[in-house]
Amino acid sequence: MKKTVLFIVPMLLWGFGLDKYIKSIDNNPLVKSKQKAIQATKEMLKVSEAKNYPKIDMNFNAFRLKDTPTTLFTVPKSPPIALPFGTKDNMHLEVGFVYPIFSGYAISNDIEKSKLEVAKKILEKDVVKRELYLKVVELYGNIYALDMYKKALYEAKKAIEVSLKKAKGLYENDLLNLSAVYNIEAKKFDIISNIQKIKTQEEALKNRLFYISGIKSDDIFSISGFSEKLEEKKIANLALKQREDLLVLQKQLNISNSDIKLAKSRYYPTVALVGAIKKQGDDLRLNGNGHTNADSSYLGLNIKWNLFDGFAKKHQKEAAIRKKEATMLYLNDYKNRIKTEIRNSFLSLESLKSLLKSAQKRVLAQKEYYRLTKGRFENSLCSADELSRAISALATAKAKLDEVKAKIFIQRYKIALQAGLKYFSKLAYIK
């Protein structure tokens, strides 16, 4: 039963602490902005897919000529005869269509590129979420450290108030001079001033956390976190496989491939089926004008093949190839950067663990020093100044210990996030 409680309590602390701030990121304006960008890109995908369908247009023209169109007929040995060739009033209605049969693979490649753009936008949203998660963790851990420092100062204030009461008693019995009493009082006000300073810093961090998460509360912050052991090789492998910012670059590389295919498609001819229902006349009945056919509907085939464009196709293809090469070089460099950052993160974590042991020993030492100094002061064997320094040193040692704990908490979550959102969500039980 005891083991069960020990397991559940950290989970409860997590569930009512950092967890809700992490989950709130889905409602962050930056994330919502990326979601809208995804929707916009999906609509552009539909635009690309629409190119596979027939294009139907309606065109209506109505105009009146200044003069009636005429033509001259010449008969040998007779003067030319001017005969009407049309009417002043002319109306044309055409409903035509163009259906692409072959586009040199341009349409299929454009659709492929649009799908990659959608996938890229989704990954970009996850990149923003990962960055915001890290900011939330950092703020949460720093608020915890300040809160613990504040509690240590309150303990120091309580201790110095007890010592001040004792000092006043000694002064009243002529066992301590007044300057010593004033010294302790000054130290008390120093502690009160530091408490106010810490409150201001803590409030500023909570305001930043509220700005990111949209949650304003006076929760008791806990840094229980997850207990899984972090392995550098595993984190590095996961990062290179599923890190969102790396996948964005890989999608960009795929988009560059699509750009090359699109550039090559311009070397092929395009073939389209064309046709129209076309009517014309001298009034809205469109039944002809007595000179030309009322119905000029048609069905045909259009083949278009560019033979020379000043080498534009060649340069466009070369530009797409160079863009791909640039992306590939940047991608390889980015992978090396990720591995270096993960290595450095683990080095920092090991350093913090060593610092934690030192801080723990420092707290034990300062507690013992304070106990001895307090006893010596009560027996008039040390000065009030020495007692004040002992109280201050103990508070500082406790604050340093909690600061190191917070830094380890932040560093562990930072490492988890370096592996990607999928791994982080698994550790943090984010669904």
C-alpha positions in Angstrom: 0.0 0.0 0.0 2.8 2.4 0.9 4.5 1.8 -2.5 1.2 2.5 -4.3 0.8 5.8 -2.5 4.4 6.8 -3.3 3.7 6.1 -6.9 0.3 7.9 -7.1 1.3 11.1 -5.2 3.9 12.3 -7.8 1.3 11.5 -10.6 -1.3 13.6 -8.8 1.2 16.4 -8.4 2.0 16.2 -12.1 -1.7 16.0 -13.0 -2.5 19.2 -11.1 0.7 21.0 -11.9 2.7 21.2 -15.1 0.3 19.0 -17.0 -2.5 21.5 -17.4 -0.1 24.2 -18.5 1.3 21.8 -21.2 -2.1 20.9 -22.4 -3.2 24.6 -22.6 -0.6 25.1 -25.4 -3.2 23.8 -27.9 -5.1 27.0 -27.3 -2.1 29.3 -27.7 -2.6 31.9 -30.4 0.6 30.9 -32.2 -0.5 27.3 -32.4 -4.0 28.3 -33.6 -2.3 30.5 -36.2 -0.4 27.5 -37.5 -3.7 25.5 -37.5 -5.2 28.2 -39.7 -2.2 28.1 -42.0 -2.7 24.3 -42.3 -6.3 24.8 -43.3 -5.2 27.4 -45.9 -2.6 25.0 -47.3 -5.3 22.2 -47.5 -7.5 24.5 -49.5 -4.5 25.2 -51.9 -4.2 21.4 -52.3 -7.8 21.3 -53.5 -6.9 24.1 -56.0 -4.1 21.8 -57.4 -6.4 18.8 -57.5 -9.0 20.9 -59.3 -6.6 21.2 -62.3 -7.5 17.6 -63.2 -11.1 18.5 -63.8 -12.5 20.2 -67.0 -12.5 24.0 -67.0 -15.9 25.4 -68.1 -16.3 29.1 -69.0 -19.3 31.1 -70.2 -18.7 34.2 -72.3 -21.4 36.6 -73.5 -20.8 39.6 -75.8 -23.3 42.2 -77.1 -22.2 45.1 -79.2 -23.6 47.5 -81.9 -21.5 48.5 -84.9 -21.4 52.1 -86.2 -22.1 50.9 -89.8 -23.6 47.8 -91.3 -20.8 45.5 -92.4 -20.7 45.3 -96.3 -18.6 43.6 -98.9 -18.0 44.6 -102.5 -18.8 42.3 -105.4 -17.1 43.1 -108.7 -18.7 42.0 -112.0 -16.7 42.4 -115.2 -17.7 45.5 -117.1 -20.0 46.6 -114.3 -19.5 48.9 -111.3 -18.8 47.3 -107.9 -21.9 46.3 -105.9 -21.9 46.8 -102.1 -23.9 44.1 -100.3 -24.6 43.7 -96.5 -22.2 41.2 -94.9 -23.6 41.4 -91.3 -25.8 43.4 -89.0 -25.2 46.4 -86.7 -26.5 44.5 -83.7 -24.4 41.4 -82.7 -24.7 39.0 -79.8 -22.5 36.0 -79.0 -22.9 33.4 -76.3 -20.3 30.7 -75.8 -20.1 28.0 -73.1 -16.7 26.3 -73.6 -14.6 23.7 -71.9 -11.0 22.6 -71.7 -10.2 19.2 -70.4 -6.5 18.4 -69.8 -5.5 15.0 -71.2 -1.7 15.3 -70.7 0.2 18.1 -68.9 3.7 16.7 -69.0 3.1 15.4 -65.5 2.8 19.0 -64.2 -0.6 18.6 -62.6 0.3 15.3 -60.8 3.6 16.9 -59.6 1.9 20.0 -58.5 -0.6 17.9 -56.4 2.3 16.0 -54.9 4.0 19.3 -54.0 0.8 20.6 -52.4 0.4 17.5 -50.3 4.0 17.9 -49.1 3.2 21.6 -48.2 0.3 20.4 -46.0 2.5 17.9 -44.2 5.2 20.6 -43.8 2.7 23.0 -42.2 1.5 20.3 -39.8 5.1 19.7 -38.7 5.7 23.5 -38.4 2.7 23.6 -36.0 4.4 20.8 -33.9 7.7 22.8 -34.0 5.9 25.8 -32.4 4.3 23.5 -29.8 7.6 22.0 -28.9 9.2 25.4 -28.4 6.2 26.6 -26.3 6.4 23.4 -24.2 10.1 24.2 -23.4 9.2 27.8 -22.5 6.4 26.5 -20.2 8.8 24.0 -18.5 11.5 26.6 -18.0 9.0 29.1 -16.5 7.4 26.5 -14.3 10.8 25.3 -13.0 12.0 28.8 -12.4 8.8 29.8 -10.5 9.2 26.7 -8.4 12.8 27.7 -7.5 11.7 31.2 -6.6 8.8 29.9 -4.5 11.2 27.6 -2.6 13.6 30.5 -2.1 10.7 32.6 -0.8 9.9 29.8 1.7 13.5 29.6 2.8 13.5 33.4 3.4 10.3 33.1 5.4 12.0 30.4 7.5 15.0 32.7 7.9 12.7 35.6 8.9 11.0 33.4 11.5 14.4 32.3 12.9 15.8 35.9 13.0 12.6 37.1 14.8 13.2 34.4 17.5 16.8 35.5 17.7 15.8 39.2 17.9 13.4 38.4 20.8 16.3 36.6 22.5 18.7 39.5 21.8 16.3 42.1 23.3 16.0 40.0 26.4 19.8 39.9 26.7 20.0 43.7 26.1 17.4 44.3 28.9 19.7 42.3 31.2 22.8 44.3 30.1 24.2 41.2 28.5 24.2 42.6 24.9 24.8 46.0 23.5 22.1 47.9 21.6 24.1 47.9 18.3 23.8 44.1 18.2 20.0 44.3 18.5 19.9 46.9 15.7 22.1 44.6 13.6 19.7 41.8 13.9 16.7 44.1 13.2 18.5 45.4 10.0 19.0 41.8 8.9 15.3 41.1 9.4 14.4 44.0 7.1 17.0 42.8 4.6 15.2 39.4 4.5 11.8 41.2 4.2 13.1 43.2 1.3 14.4 40.1 -0.4 11.1 38.4 0.1 9.4 41.3 -1.7 11.9 41.1 -4.5 11.4 37.4 -4.9 7.6 37.9 -5.0 8.0 40.5 -7.8 10.2 38.2 -9.8 7.8 35.3 -9.3 4.8 37.4 -10.3 6.6 38.5 -13.5 7.3 34.8 -14.4 3.7 33.9 -13.6 2.5 36.7 -15.9 4.7 35.2 -18.7 3.4 31.8 -18.0 -0.2 33.2 -18.2 0.7 34.9 -21.5 1.8 31.5 -23.0 -0.8 29.2 -21.4 -3.8 31.4 -20.7 -3.9 30.0 -17.2 -3.8 32.3 -14.2 -3.7 30.5 -10.9 -1.9 30.3 -7.5 -1.1 26.6 -7.8 1.5 25.1 -5.5 4.2 24.1 -8.0 5.8 20.7 -7.9 8.7 19.3 -9.8 8.1 15.6 -9.4 8.1 15.1 -13.2 8.8 11.7 -14.8 11.2 9.1 -13.4 12.3 7.3 -16.6 16.1 7.2 -17.1 17.3 9.2 -20.1 19.8 7.6 -22.4 21.8 9.7 -24.8 22.0 7.2 -27.6 18.2 6.6 -27.5 17.4 10.3 -27.4 19.8 11.1 -30.3 18.3 8.2 -32.4 14.7 9.4 -31.7 15.6 13.0 -32.5 17.1 12.1 -35.9 14.0 10.0 -36.7 11.1 12.0 -35.4 12.1 15.5 -34.4 9.6 17.9 -35.9 12.0 20.6 -37.0 14.2 18.0 -38.7 11.1 16.5 -40.4 10.2 20.0 -41.7 13.6 20.2 -43.4 13.1 16.7 -44.9 9.7 17.7 -46.2 11.4 20.8 -47.7 13.8 18.4 -49.4 10.9 16.5 -50.8 9.3 19.7 -52.0 12.6 20.5 -53.8 12.3 17.2 -55.6 8.8 18.1 -56.7 10.1 21.5 -58.0 12.6 19.6 -60.1 9.9 17.4 -61.5 7.7 20.4 -62.2 10.6 22.1 -64.0 11.2 19.0 -66.2 7.4 18.9 -67.0 7.8 22.0 -69.1 9.8 20.1 -71.6 6.7 18.0 -72.6 3.8 19.1 -74.8 0.4 19.7 -73.3 -2.7 18.0 -74.8 -6.2 19.1 -74.0 -9.7 18.4 -75.3 -11.5 21.6 -76.1 -15.1 22.3 -77.1 -17.9 24.8 -76.9 -21.6 25.4 -77.4 -21.6 28.7 -79.3 -24.6 30.7 -80.4 -24.8 34.1 -82.1 -27.4 36.4 -83.6 -28.7 40.0 -83.8 -30.9 39.7 -80.7 -31.3 37.7 -77.5 -32.9 34.8 -79.4 -29.4 34.1 -80.8 -30.9 32.5 -84.0 -28.5 34.1 -86.4 -28.3 37.4 -88.2 -29.2 36.2 -91.8 -25.5 36.2 -92.8 -23.7 33.7 -90.7 -24.6 30.4 -88.9 -26.5 30.8 -85.7 -24.8 27.8 -84.2 -20.9 27.7 -84.3 -20.4 25.0 -81.7 -17.2 22.9 -82.0 -15.2 20.1 -80.5 -11.4 19.7 -81.0 -8.0 18.9 -79.7 -5.4 21.4 -78.6 -1.7 20.5 -78.5 0.8 23.0 -77.3 4.6 22.5 -77.2 7.1 25.2 -76.4 10.1 24.9 -78.7 12.2 27.7 -77.5 11.9 30.1 -74.5 15.3 31.7 -74.2 16.5 28.7 -72.1 14.1 29.6 -69.3 13.2 25.9 -68.8 16.8 25.0 -68.4 17.5 27.7 -65.9 14.4 26.9 -63.9 15.4 23.2 -63.7 19.0 24.2 -62.6 17.6 26.6 -60.0 15.4 23.8 -58.5 18.4 21.4 -58.5 20.6 23.9 -56.7 17.8 24.6 -54.2 17.6 20.9 -53.4 21.4 20.7 -52.9 21.3 23.7 -50.6 18.5 22.1 -48.5 20.4 18.8 -48.4 23.6 20.5 -47.1 21.6 22.4 -44.5 19.8 19.3 -43.4 23.1 17.4 -42.9 24.4 20.3 -40.9 21.2 20.4 -38.8 21.5 16.7 -38.0 25.1 17.3 -36.7 23.8 20.3 -34.7 21.1 18.2 -33.1 23.6 15.5 -32.0 25.9 18.2 -30.6 23.1 19.9 -28.7 22.0 16.5 -27.2 25.6 15.7 -26.2 25.9 19.1 -24.5 22.5 18.7 -22.8 23.6 15.4 -21.2 26.9 17.0 -20.1 24.9 19.8 -18.5 22.7 17.3 -16.7 25.6 15.4 -15.3 27.1 18.7 -14.1 23.9 19.6 -12.4 23.7 16.2 -10.7 27.2 16.8 -9.3 26.1 20.3 -8.2 23.1 18.8 -6.5 25.2 16.6 -4.2 27.3 19.6 -3.4 24.2 21.7 -2.6 22.8 19.0 -0.4 26.0 18.8 1.6 26.1 22.6 1.8 22.6 22.7 3.3 23.6 20.1 5.9 26.7 22.1 6.8 24.8 25.4 7.1 22.1 23.8 9.2 24.7 22.5 11.6 26.6 25.8 11.6 23.4 27.7 12.3 22.6 25.3 15.2 26.0 25.8 16.7 26.0 29.6 16.1 22.5 29.9 17.7 23.7 28.1 20.8 26.8 30.2 21.1 24.9 33.4 20.7 22.4 32.4 23.4 25.5 31.8 25.6 27.1 35.1 24.6 29.9 33.3 22.8 29.4 34.9 19.4 28.1 38.2 17.9 24.7 39.0 16.6 26.4 39.7 13.2 27.7 36.1 13.1 24.2 34.8 13.9 22.6 36.9 11.2 25.2 35.6 8.7 24.5 32.0 9.7 20.7 32.5 9.2 21.3 34.1 5.8 23.7 31.5 4.7 21.3 28.7 5.6 18.5 30.4 3.6 20.9 30.9 0.6 22.0 27.2 0.8 18.4 26.0 0.8 17.6 28.3 -2.1 20.6 27.1 -4.1 19.6 23.5 -3.5 16.0 24.1 -4.8 17.5 26.1 -7.7 19.6 23.1 -8.7 16.6 20.8 -8.4 14.6 23.1 -10.7 17.4 23.2 -13.2 17.6 19.4 -13.3 13.9 19.3 -13.7 14.1 21.7 -16.6 17.1 20.0 -18.2 15.4 16.6 -18.1 12.3 17.9 -19.9 14.5 19.8 -22.3 16.3 16.5 -23.2 12.9 14.8 -23.6 11.8 17.6 -25.9 15.0 17.2 -27.9 13.8 13.8 -28.9 10.6 15.2 -30.3 6.9 15.7 -29.2 6.0 12.0 -29.6 8.6 10.9 -27.0 7.9 13.9 -24.7 4.1 13.3 -24.8 4.7 9.6 -23.9 6.8 10.6 -20.8 4.5 13.4 -19.8 1.3 11.4 -20.4 0.1 14.1 -22.9 -2.7 12.8 -25.2 
